Amino acid sequence: MEVRAVSKWVRKGPRKVRVYADQIRGMRIEEAQAVLGAQSSPAAGVLLGTLNSAVANAENNHDLDPDDLTIAKAYVDGGFGIPRMRPRARGRADRIKKRTCHITVVLRENAGDDDE
């Protein structure tokens, strides 16, 4: 069974969050939480919140044991770039984009086999 959680319109650039999503893909839940919790980047904290939400969905909605879950998929898609203006010389302005992203974490229940 697969359980997922999605965080939309996160005010972080997708490239920054994607670095941590690539690290945790395929890990068990405890390992991934330890890896993300040890990072100092705010992007890792946002991804950890989405992971914890997926674990809570699995536990409360589907009665799954968090110890038997692994991260099947973790991906980050780009969202809308919020347009902002930056003042420049001689009364002009440059347009900049404040990037957003959508984070999706999909958990899968192990088939009951222990690899340890």
C-alpha positions in Angstrom: 0.0 0.0 0.0 1.2 3.5 -0.8 0.6 6.6 1.3 1.5 10.1 0.2 1.7 13.6 1.5 2.0 16.8 -0.6 3.2 20.3 0.4 2.3 22.9 -2.2 3.5 26.4 -2.8 6.5 26.1 -0.5 8.5 29.3 -0.7 11.8 27.5 -1.3 13.6 27.1 -4.7 13.0 23.5 -6.0 16.8 23.0 -6.6 17.5 23.5 -2.9 14.9 21.0 -1.7 15.7 18.5 -4.5 19.2 17.9 -3.1 17.7 16.5 0.1 14.9 14.6 -1.6 17.5 12.7 -3.6 19.3 11.8 -0.4 16.4 10.2 1.4 14.8 8.3 -1.5 14.6 4.6 -0.8 15.5 5.0 2.9 13.6 3.7 5.9 11.6 6.3 7.9 13.9 6.5 10.9 17.0 6.9 8.8 15.5 9.6 6.7 14.3 11.5 9.7 17.8 11.3 11.2 19.4 12.5 8.0 17.0 15.5 7.6 17.1 16.4 11.2 20.9 16.7 11.2 20.8 19.2 8.3 21.0 22.9 9.0 19.2 24.0 5.8 15.6 25.3 6.1 14.9 23.3 2.9 15.6 20.0 4.8 13.2 21.1 7.5 10.4 21.7 5.0 11.0 18.2 3.5 11.1 16.7 7.0 7.7 18.2 7.7 6.3 16.7 4.6 7.8 13.3 5.5 6.3 13.5 9.0 2.9 14.3 7.5 3.1 11.2 5.2 4.0 9.1 8.3 1.0 10.5 10.2 -1.2 9.8 7.2 -0.1 6.2 7.1 -0.4 5.8 10.9 -3.8 7.4 11.4 -5.7 6.9 8.1 -4.4 3.5 7.1 -3.3 1.9 10.4 0.2 1.2 9.2 3.2 0.7 11.5 5.8 3.5 10.8 8.6 1.0 11.4 7.6 -1.0 8.3 7.6 2.0 5.9 10.2 3.1 3.4 10.3 6.1 1.1 9.2 4.9 -2.3 9.3 8.3 -4.0 10.3 11.7 -3.0 10.2 14.4 -5.7 10.1 18.2 -6.0 8.3 20.0 -8.8 8.7 23.7 -9.6 5.8 26.0 -8.8 4.9 29.4 -9.9 7.6 32.1 -9.6 6.2 35.1 -7.8 7.2 38.2 -9.7 9.0 40.9 -7.7 10.8 44.1 -8.8 14.3 45.1 -7.8 15.3 48.8 -8.2 18.1 49.5 -10.6 20.0 52.6 -11.7 18.5 55.5 -13.5 14.9 54.8 -12.3 14.7 51.4 -13.9 13.6 48.1 -12.4 14.6 44.4 -12.9 12.1 41.7 -12.6 13.1 38.8 -10.3 11.2 35.6 -9.5 10.7 34.3 -6.0 10.6 30.5 -6.7 8.1 28.1 -5.2 7.9 24.3 -5.2 5.6 21.4 -4.6 7.0 18.5 -2.5 5.6 15.0 -2.8 6.6 12.1 -0.5 5.2 8.6 -1.2 5.7 5.9 1.4 5.4 2.2 0.7 4.9 -0.6 3.2 7.6 -3.3 3.3 6.6 -6.8 2.3 7.4 -8.0 5.8 11.0 -9.0 5.0 13.8 -7.7 7.2 17.1 -6.8 5.4 19.0 -6.4 8.6 
